[in-house]
Amino acid sequence: MYVMVALASIVAGVIHVVPWVTGRFDRWAAWWGFGHILLGITAAGAVIREMGGGEYIVRLGNPLAVIAYAAIFVGLRSFAHPDSKNRLIMTTAAIVATPLFFSVDATELGFRVGYLSGLRALFDLAITLIAIRLARR
């Protein structure tokens, strides 16, 4: 499953990054695309960890997943509001991802899963609200 998530996310990311690089799309496509690529890399990290990768995979992968979710959110937000400023959102995402960097022990798995799932749910909710507002507009 992680292999498919990794491949699908990376392909979806590349599909958006290429038009941004060529100038066809604005910066929203870069946020959206690089967010998906990063999300795909974190999913691939889970596969590598299962194949004997070290603790650094968990230490880096989970916080980077939060950054990826934030970048995807910023991509849609930038699409809906091209003049939006996103530094605060990305800084906040980095701050709330920090506890995951220090949570690598196997006994903390429940905390990591719950915390990461909660953050992802918040970003999904925020994306849904922006999408609904965009559809109404």
KETIFI-389174 format. One record per residue: residue number from 1; residue in one letter; x, y, z of N, C-alpha, C, O in turn. Coordinates in pm, 1 decimal, always signed. Layout:
// residues N
R  resi  resn        nx        ny        nz       cax       cay       caz        cx        cy        cz        ox        oy        oz
R   NUM     A         X         Y         Z         X         Y         Z         X         Y         Z         X         Y         Z
...
END
This chain:
// residues 137
R  resi  resn        nx        ny        nz       cax       cay       caz        cx        cy        cz        ox        oy        oz
R     1     M     +81.6    -117.4      +0.0      +0.0      +0.0      +0.0     +87.8    +126.4      +0.0     +60.8    +221.1     -73.8
R     2     Y    +191.3    +126.7     +82.2    +278.0    +244.3     +87.7    +348.1    +269.1     -45.8    +372.3    +383.8     -83.4
R     3     V    +380.3    +161.7    -117.0    +445.2    +177.2    -247.0    +350.9    +248.3    -343.7    +392.9    +338.0    -416.8
R     4     M    +224.1    +208.7    -344.3    +126.5    +272.6    -433.8    +102.8    +418.2    -394.8     +92.4    +505.0    -481.5
R     5     V     +94.3    +444.9    -265.0     +76.8    +583.1    -219.0    +196.7    +667.0    -261.0    +181.6    +779.6    -308.4
R     6     A    +315.9    +610.8    -243.2    +437.4    +684.2    -280.6    +438.4    +714.9    -430.3    +462.9    +828.8    -470.2
R     7     L    +412.2    +615.2    -512.0    +412.7    +636.3    -656.9    +304.9    +734.2    -701.4    +331.4    +824.7    -780.5
R     8     A    +182.9    +715.9    -650.6     +73.4    +804.6    -690.5    +100.0    +948.5    -647.9     +74.1   +1041.5    -724.3
R     9     S    +151.0    +967.3    -527.9    +178.7   +1102.8    -479.9    +289.3   +1168.6    -560.5    +278.9   +1285.7    -596.8
R    10     I    +393.9   +1094.8    -588.0    +505.3   +1152.1    -663.9    +461.5   +1186.5    -805.9    +495.9   +1293.1    -857.0
R    11     V    +386.4   +1097.8    -869.8    +337.4   +1126.3   -1005.2    +244.5   +1248.3   -1003.7    +256.3   +1336.1   -1089.2
R    12     A    +152.5   +1254.0    -907.1     +62.5   +1370.0    -897.1    +143.1   +1497.8    -876.2    +109.3   +1602.5    -931.4
R    13     G    +248.1   +1489.6    -797.6    +332.1   +1606.2    -774.7    +403.6   +1652.0    -899.8    +406.6   +1771.2    -930.6
R    14     V    +460.8   +1557.7    -971.3    +533.3   +1591.2   -1094.8    +438.2   +1652.8   -1197.2    +474.9   +1745.8   -1269.1
R    15     I    +316.4   +1600.5   -1203.2    +217.7   +1653.4   -1298.3    +190.5   +1801.1   -1273.0    +158.7   +1874.7   -1366.4
R    16     H    +202.5   +1845.4   -1148.5    +180.1   +1986.7   -1118.2    +307.5   +2069.7   -1122.0    +303.4   +2188.6   -1153.9
R    17     V    +418.6   +2009.0   -1090.3    +544.9   +2084.7   -1088.6    +589.5   +2118.9   -1230.8    +639.1   +2229.0   -1255.0
R    18     V    +572.8   +2027.1   -1323.8    +618.1   +2051.9   -1460.7    +551.5   +2175.1   -1522.3    +622.4   +2259.6   -1577.0
R    19     P    +419.3   +2189.3   -1516.3    +359.0   +2312.5   -1571.2    +403.5   +2438.9   -1496.8    +412.6   +2546.0   -1556.8
R    20     W    +431.1   +2426.8   -1366.8    +481.5   +2542.6   -1292.4    +620.7   +2581.3   -1342.9    +650.0   +2699.5   -1361.3
R    21     V    +705.8   +2481.4   -1365.0    +841.6   +2508.3   -1413.9    +837.2   +2573.8   -1551.3    +918.8   +2661.2   -1580.5
R    22     T    +744.0   +2533.1   -1635.0    +734.6   +2589.7   -1770.2    +661.1   +2723.2   -1772.8    +652.1   +2786.8   -1877.8
R    23     G    +608.5   +2766.0   -1658.7    +540.8   +2894.7   -1651.1    +393.0   +2890.2   -1684.2    +328.3   +2994.7   -1690.4
R    24     R    +338.7   +2773.3   -1705.3    +196.6   +2761.7   -1740.3    +106.7   +2786.7   -1619.5      -0.1   +2846.4   -1632.9
R    25     F    +149.8   +2741.1   -1500.9     +73.2   +2760.0   -1377.3    +150.1   +2849.9   -1282.4    +272.2   +2862.7   -1291.3
R    26     D     +76.7   +2911.6   -1191.9    +137.3   +2999.0   -1091.9    +195.5   +2918.3    -976.2    +203.8   +2795.6    -981.9
R    27     R    +235.7   +2989.7    -871.4    +305.2   +2926.8    -758.2    +221.0   +2823.5    -684.7    +276.3   +2738.1    -615.5
R    28     W     +89.5   +2828.9    -697.8      +6.1   +2729.4    -631.3     +43.1   +2589.1    -676.6     +40.6   +2495.2    -597.0
R    29     A     +77.3   +2574.4    -804.2    +111.8   +2442.7    -857.3    +242.2   +2390.9    -797.4    +258.4   +2270.4    -778.0
R    30     A    +334.5   +2481.4    -768.2    +460.0   +2440.6    -704.6    +433.3   +2389.8    -563.0    +484.3   +2284.8    -523.9
R    31     W    +353.8   +2463.9    -486.4    +320.5   +2419.0    -351.0    +249.9   +2283.8    -355.4    +285.8   +2190.9    -282.9
R    32     W    +150.3   +2274.8    -440.6     +71.2   +2152.2    -453.3    +160.2   +2036.1    -498.6    +156.7   +1927.6    -440.7
R    33     G    +239.5   +2060.4    -602.3    +322.9   +1955.2    -657.5    +432.9   +1909.2    -563.6    +449.3   +1789.3    -541.1
R    34     F    +508.7   +2004.0    -508.4    +617.1   +1965.5    -417.7    +562.7   +1904.1    -289.1    +627.0   +1817.7    -229.5
R    35     G    +444.0   +1948.5    -245.9    +380.7   +1886.2    -129.4    +350.4   +1739.7    -154.7    +374.0   +1654.8     -68.8
R    36     H    +297.6   +1710.2    -273.7    +268.2   +1570.2    -307.1    +395.7   +1488.3    -325.0    +400.8   +1372.4    -283.9
R    37     I    +496.7   +1546.2    -384.9    +623.3   +1474.4    -399.3    +680.5   +1441.6    -261.9    +724.6   +1329.2    -238.1
R    38     L    +679.8   +1538.7    -172.0    +729.7   +1514.9     -36.7    +646.3   +1410.1     +35.0    +700.5   +1325.8    +106.5
R    39     L    +516.0   +1414.6     +16.7    +429.2   +1313.5     +76.5    +463.0   +1174.5     +22.2    +464.1   +1076.7     +97.0
R    40     G    +490.3   +1166.3    -107.8    +530.5   +1038.8    -166.9    +662.7    +988.6    -111.3    +680.4    +868.7     -89.5
R    41     I    +754.5   +1079.9     -88.5    +884.5   +1041.1     -30.8    +865.3    +988.0    +111.1    +929.7    +890.6    +149.9
R    42     T    +777.2   +1051.4    +188.5    +755.0   +1001.8    +324.6    +688.7    +864.2    +323.3    +717.2    +781.3    +409.8
R    43     A    +601.0    +839.2    +226.9    +540.3    +706.3    +215.0    +645.3    +603.6    +174.7    +644.1    +490.6    +223.5
R    44     A    +735.5    +642.5     +86.3    +844.9    +552.2     +48.3    +935.2    +525.5    +168.3    +990.7    +416.5    +181.9
R    45     G    +949.5    +624.9    +254.6   +1029.8    +606.9    +375.7    +973.9    +497.6    +464.6   +1050.1    +423.9    +527.3
R    46     A    +841.6    +485.7    +471.0    +780.1    +378.9    +550.6    +818.8    +241.9    +495.2    +841.7    +148.0    +571.3
R    47     V    +826.0    +230.9    +364.3    +866.9    +104.3    +302.0   +1013.6     +75.5    +333.8   +1049.9     -37.2    +367.4
R    48     I   +1096.0    +177.2    +322.9   +1239.4    +159.8    +351.6   +1260.1    +120.8    +497.2   +1344.1     +36.3    +528.1
R    49     R   +1183.2    +182.4    +586.7   +1194.7    +149.8    +729.4   +1161.9      +2.8    +752.9   +1230.1     -64.3    +830.3
R    50     E   +1058.5     -47.3    +686.9   +1019.8    -187.5    +702.7   +1124.8    -282.1    +645.4   +1131.9    -398.4    +685.0
R    51     M   +1205.4    -233.1    +553.4   +1310.0    -315.7    +492.8   +1440.2    -306.6    +570.9   +1543.6    -355.0    +524.8
R    52     G   +1436.1    -245.6    +687.8   +1555.0    -239.9    +771.6   +1617.0    -102.8    +783.1   +1728.4     -88.8    +833.6
R    53     G   +1546.3      -1.3    +736.8   +1596.8    +135.5    +751.5   +1602.5    +174.3    +898.2   +1533.9    +114.7    +981.2
R    54     G   +1681.5    +270.7    +929.4   +1703.8    +309.4   +1067.7   +1595.8    +398.6   +1125.4   +1496.4    +431.4   +1060.6
R    55     E   +1619.3    +436.6   +1249.9   +1526.6    +521.8   +1323.7   +1513.9    +659.1   +1260.4   +1413.4    +727.4   +1279.9
R    56     Y   +1615.4    +700.3   +1184.3   +1610.8    +831.7   +1120.0   +1493.5    +843.3   +1022.9   +1444.3    +953.4    +998.2
R    57     I   +1448.5    +730.7    +967.9   +1333.6    +732.4    +876.8   +1210.0    +781.7    +951.9   +1135.3    +865.4    +901.3
R    58     V   +1189.1    +729.5   +1072.8   +1075.2    +772.4   +1153.4   +1097.5    +915.8   +1200.0   +1005.6    +997.6   +1197.2
R    59     R   +1219.1    +945.7   +1242.6   +1251.0   +1078.2   +1295.8   +1226.8   +1186.8   +1191.6   +1178.9   +1294.9   +1225.9
R    60     L   +1258.6   +1160.6   +1065.9   +1240.4   +1259.8    +960.0   +1107.2   +1246.5    +886.8   +1046.2   +1346.8    +849.6
R    61     G   +1062.8   +1125.1    +866.4    +944.8   +1101.1    +783.6    +816.8   +1161.9    +837.6    +742.7   +1226.3    +763.4
R    62     N    +790.2   +1142.2    +965.1    +664.8   +1194.5   +1021.1    +658.6   +1347.0   +1020.2    +557.2   +1402.4    +977.9
R    63     P    +762.8   +1417.4   +1065.1    +755.3   +1564.2   +1055.1    +746.6   +1613.4    +910.4    +677.2   +1711.1    +881.8
R    64     L    +816.7   +1545.9    +819.8    +809.9   +1586.5    +679.3    +670.5   +1563.1    +621.0    +627.6   +1636.0    +531.6
R    65     A    +600.4   +1462.7    +671.1    +462.7   +1439.6    +625.9    +374.8   +1559.3    +664.8    +289.3   +1601.0    +586.7
R    66     V    +395.1   +1614.0    +783.5    +318.1   +1732.1    +825.5    +349.3   +1849.8    +734.2    +259.1   +1923.1    +693.7
R    67     I    +477.0   +1867.8    +701.8    +517.2   +1975.7    +611.2    +453.0   +1953.6    +474.0    +409.9   +2049.3    +409.6
R    68     A    +446.5   +1828.3    +429.3    +384.1   +1797.3    +299.9    +235.4   +1832.2    +301.7    +184.7   +1892.4    +207.1
R    69     Y    +164.9   +1794.5    +409.6     +22.6   +1828.6    +419.5      +4.2   +1979.8    +415.8     -86.8   +2030.2    +350.0
R    70     A     +90.4   +2051.5    +486.3     +81.1   +2197.8    +489.1    +105.1   +2255.6    +349.9     +34.9   +2347.9    +308.6
R    71     A    +202.8   +2202.7    +277.7    +232.4   +2252.8    +143.0    +115.4   +2228.2     +48.0     +84.6   +2313.1     -35.7
R    72     I     +50.7   +2113.7     +60.3     -66.4   +2085.1     -22.8    -179.0   +2183.5     +10.0    -245.1   +2235.5     -79.8
R    73     F    -199.8   +2208.3    +139.2    -299.6   +2307.1    +181.0    -265.0   +2445.3    +126.3    -352.1   +2515.1     +74.4
R    74     V    -140.4   +2484.4    +137.6     -97.1   +2615.0     +88.2    -116.6   +2623.9     -62.9    -149.7   +2730.4    -114.8
R    75     G     -96.5   +2513.5    -133.3    -119.1   +2512.3    -277.5    -262.2   +2546.8    -313.1    -286.9   +2630.3    -400.1
R    76     L    -356.5   +2482.7    -245.7    -497.4   +2512.6    -273.9    -532.9   +2653.5    -228.0    -607.8   +2724.5    -294.9
R    77     R    -478.6   +2693.1    -113.7    -504.8   +2828.5     -62.7    -449.7   +2933.2    -159.9    -513.6   +3035.6    -184.1
R    78     S    -331.1   +2907.4    -215.5    -272.1   +3000.8    -311.9    -350.5   +3003.8    -442.6    -356.0   +3107.0    -509.6
R    79     F    -410.9   +2891.3    -478.9    -495.6   +2887.5    -597.2    -621.4   +2971.6    -574.9    -662.4   +3048.7    -661.7
R    80     A    -681.6   +2955.3    -457.0    -804.8   +3027.6    -425.8    -779.5   +3176.0    -401.5    -862.1   +3260.4    -436.4
R    81     H    -666.3   +3206.8    -342.1    -631.5   +3345.1    -307.1    -487.0   +3371.4    -349.6    -396.0   +3358.2    -267.8
R    82     P    -464.2   +3408.2    -475.5    -327.8   +3422.5    -527.6    -238.1   +3519.2    -450.3    -115.7   +3506.5    -455.5
R    83     D    -295.5   +3613.7    -380.3    -213.9   +3709.7    -306.3    -188.9   +3667.6    -161.3    -139.0   +3747.1     -81.6
R    84     S    -223.1   +3543.7    -126.7    -209.5   +3498.5     +11.9     -62.3   +3485.5     +51.7     +24.9   +3456.5     -30.2
R    85     K     -39.3   +3508.0    +178.8     +94.1   +3491.7    +237.9     +92.9   +3360.1    +314.9      +0.6   +3333.3    +391.8
R    86     N    +194.9   +3279.2    +294.0    +192.6   +3143.7    +348.6    +305.1   +3112.4    +446.4    +313.5   +3000.7    +497.6
R    87     R    +389.3   +3207.3    +472.0    +503.5   +3183.2    +561.6    +457.3   +3140.9    +700.6    +515.2   +3049.9    +760.0
R    88     L    +353.4   +3206.3    +753.1    +304.5   +3173.8    +887.2    +249.6   +3031.2    +892.8    +272.2   +2959.7    +990.5
R    89     I    +178.8   +2990.2    +789.8    +123.5   +2854.2    +786.7    +236.2   +2751.3    +785.4    +231.4   +2653.2    +859.5
R    90     M    +336.3   +2772.8    +702.8    +446.7   +2676.8    +693.8    +530.0   +2676.3    +822.9    +576.8   +2571.0    +866.3
R    91     T    +548.0   +2792.4    +883.0    +621.5   +2799.3   +1009.8    +544.4   +2726.5   +1119.8    +602.9   +2652.2   +1198.6
R    92     T    +414.0   +2748.0   +1124.6    +330.8   +2679.3   +1223.3    +335.0   +2528.7   +1201.8    +342.5   +2452.4   +1298.1
R    93     A    +330.2   +2486.1   +1077.8    +337.2   +2342.0   +1047.7    +469.8   +2283.8   +1095.8    +472.9   +2173.8   +1151.0
R    94     A    +578.5   +2356.4   +1075.4    +708.9   +2308.6   +1121.3    +712.5   +2298.2   +1274.0    +770.5   +2204.7   +1329.2
R    95     I    +651.3   +2393.5   +1340.2    +649.6   +2391.5   +1486.8    +566.2   +2274.8   +1539.5    +609.5   +2203.4   +1629.9
R    96     V    +446.8   +2255.4   +1483.2    +362.5   +2146.1   +1532.7    +416.0   +2009.3   +1490.2    +377.2   +1907.7   +1547.9
R    97     A    +503.6   +2005.4   +1391.3    +565.7   +1878.8   +1350.5    +681.7   +1840.1   +1441.4    +722.8   +1724.1   +1443.0
R    98     T    +734.3   +1934.8   +1516.3    +853.2   +1910.9   +1599.1    +838.3   +1795.3   +1697.8    +931.8   +1716.1   +1709.9
R    99     P    +726.2   +1780.8   +1769.0    +716.3   +1666.3   +1861.2    +735.8   +1530.9   +1792.3    +784.6   +1436.2   +1854.0
R   100     L    +698.4   +1522.1   +1666.5    +716.0   +1396.1   +1594.2    +862.8   +1364.6   +1569.5    +900.4   +1248.0   +1557.3
R   101     F    +945.6   +1467.9   +1562.3   +1089.5   +1447.3   +1543.8   +1149.7   +1376.8   +1665.0   +1243.2   +1297.8   +1651.4
R   102     F   +1096.6   +1405.1   +1782.2   +1151.0   +1348.0   +1905.9   +1080.5   +1220.6   +1949.5   +1122.1   +1157.5   +2046.7
R   103     S    +976.3   +1182.3   +1880.7    +899.2   +1063.6   +1915.3    +934.9    +950.1   +1819.7    +874.2    +935.3   +1713.6
R   104     V   +1034.6    +869.9   +1858.9   +1078.2    +761.8   +1770.7   +1071.1    +624.6   +1836.8   +1085.3    +522.8   +1769.0
R   105     D   +1049.7    +620.4   +1964.7   +1045.4    +493.6   +2035.9    +922.6    +413.7   +1994.2    +816.3    +470.4   +1968.6
R   106     A    +937.5    +284.0   +1987.8    +826.9    +196.8   +1946.1    +707.2    +208.3   +2040.2    +593.1    +190.0   +1997.9
R   107     T    +732.5    +238.3   +2166.8    +621.6    +251.3   +2261.9    +539.1    +377.2   +2236.9    +428.5    +389.8   +2289.5
R   108     E    +591.2    +469.9   +2157.8    +520.8    +594.5   +2127.5    +445.1    +588.2   +1994.2    +400.1    +690.7   +1943.0
R   109     L    +431.8    +470.0   +1940.0    +364.6    +454.3   +1811.0    +222.0    +509.9   +1815.0    +179.8    +578.5   +1722.0
R   110     G    +149.1    +481.2   +1920.1     +12.4    +530.4   +1931.8      +6.0    +682.4   +1930.7     -82.1    +741.0   +1867.8
R   111     F     +99.2    +745.8   +2000.1    +105.7    +892.2   +2000.1    +131.6    +943.6   +1859.3     +63.7   +1035.1   +1812.6
R   112     R    +230.8    +884.2   +1791.1    +265.0    +930.3   +1655.8    +147.3    +914.9   +1561.1    +115.6   +1007.0   +1485.8
R   113     V     +83.3    +801.0   +1564.3     -29.5    +776.2   +1474.9    -143.9    +873.1   +1505.3    -201.0    +932.3   +1413.7
R   114     G    -177.1    +889.3   +1631.9    -285.5    +979.3   +1669.7    -255.1   +1124.9   +1636.6    -339.9   +1196.1   +1582.9
R   115     Y    -135.1   +1168.3   +1668.6     -96.0   +1307.0   +1645.4     -93.2   +1338.4   +1496.6    -147.7   +1439.7   +1452.7
R   116     L     -29.5   +1250.9   +1419.1     -20.7   +1271.3   +1274.8    -158.7   +1263.6   +1209.9    -189.6   +1341.7   +1119.9
R   117     S    -240.3   +1171.0   +1254.7    -376.4   +1159.6   +1200.2    -459.3   +1283.2   +1232.8    -535.4   +1331.2   +1148.8
R   118     G    -444.8   +1334.3   +1353.9    -516.9   +1455.7   +1392.1    -475.2   +1575.2   +1307.7    -559.8   +1652.2   +1262.4
R   119     L    -345.4   +1590.8   +1286.7    -297.3   +1701.7   +1204.3    -344.9   +1688.1   +1059.7    -386.6   +1785.5    +997.1
R   120     R    -337.9   +1567.3   +1009.1    -384.2   +1546.0    +871.5    -533.3   +1576.1    +859.4    -577.5   +1633.9    +760.1
R   121     A    -610.2   +1536.9    +959.9    -754.1   +1565.1    +958.6    -779.3   +1715.6    +958.7    -868.9   +1763.2    +889.1
R   122     L    -701.7   +1790.4   +1035.5    -717.9   +1936.3   +1037.1    -687.0   +1997.1    +900.4    -759.1   +2085.0    +853.3
R   123     F    -579.4   +1949.7    +837.0    -547.0   +2000.6    +703.7    -653.7   +1958.8    +602.6    -690.5   +2037.6    +515.5
R   124     D    -703.3   +1836.3    +613.3    -810.7   +1792.2    +523.1    -936.1   +1877.9    +541.0   -1001.4   +1914.7    +443.4
R   125     L    -969.0   +1909.1    +665.6   -1084.4   +1994.9    +692.5   -1063.3   +2134.0    +633.4   -1154.0   +2190.1    +571.9
R   126     A    -945.2   +2188.9    +651.7    -915.9   +2321.7    +596.9    -922.0   +2320.9    +444.4    -973.0   +2415.3    +384.1
R   127     I    -871.2   +2216.4    +382.6    -876.3   +2203.7    +236.3   -1021.6   +2192.9    +190.3   -1060.3   +2254.3     +90.9
R   128     T   -1100.7   +2115.7    +262.0   -1241.9   +2100.6    +226.7   -1315.2   +2234.2    +234.4   -1394.2   +2266.9    +145.8
R   129     L   -1289.5   +2311.1    +339.4   -1354.9   +2441.0    +353.3   -1316.5   +2536.4    +240.3   -1401.5   +2607.8    +187.2
R   130     I   -1189.1   +2537.2    +204.1   -1146.0   +2622.8     +92.7   -1210.5   +2575.8     -37.6   -1254.8   +2657.8    -118.1
R   131     A   -1215.9   +2445.6     -58.1   -1275.3   +2392.2    -180.9   -1424.0   +2426.6    -189.7   -1473.5   +2459.4    -297.5
R   132     I   -1494.4   +2419.5     -78.8   -1636.2   +2454.6     -78.5   -1654.1   +2603.0    -111.0   -1740.0   +2639.3    -191.3
R   133     R   -1573.9   +2687.5     -49.2   -1581.7   +2831.7     -76.4   -1547.9   +2862.0    -221.9   -1608.8   +2949.0    -284.1
R   134     L   -1450.4   +2789.6    -275.0   -1410.9   +2809.1    -413.3   -1524.9   +2768.0    -506.2   -1554.1   +2837.3    -603.6
R   135     A   -1588.1   +2656.7    -476.3   -1699.1   +2609.2    -559.2   -1816.2   +2707.2    -555.9   -1881.6   +2729.1    -657.9
R   136     R   -1842.4   +2765.1    -441.3   -1950.9   +2863.0    -430.1   -1920.4   +2989.5    -507.8   -2009.2   +3051.4    -566.4
R   137     R   -1794.3   +3026.6    -507.1   -1754.2   +3148.8    -577.5   -1762.8   +3126.7    -725.8   -1733.2   +3217.4    -803.6
END
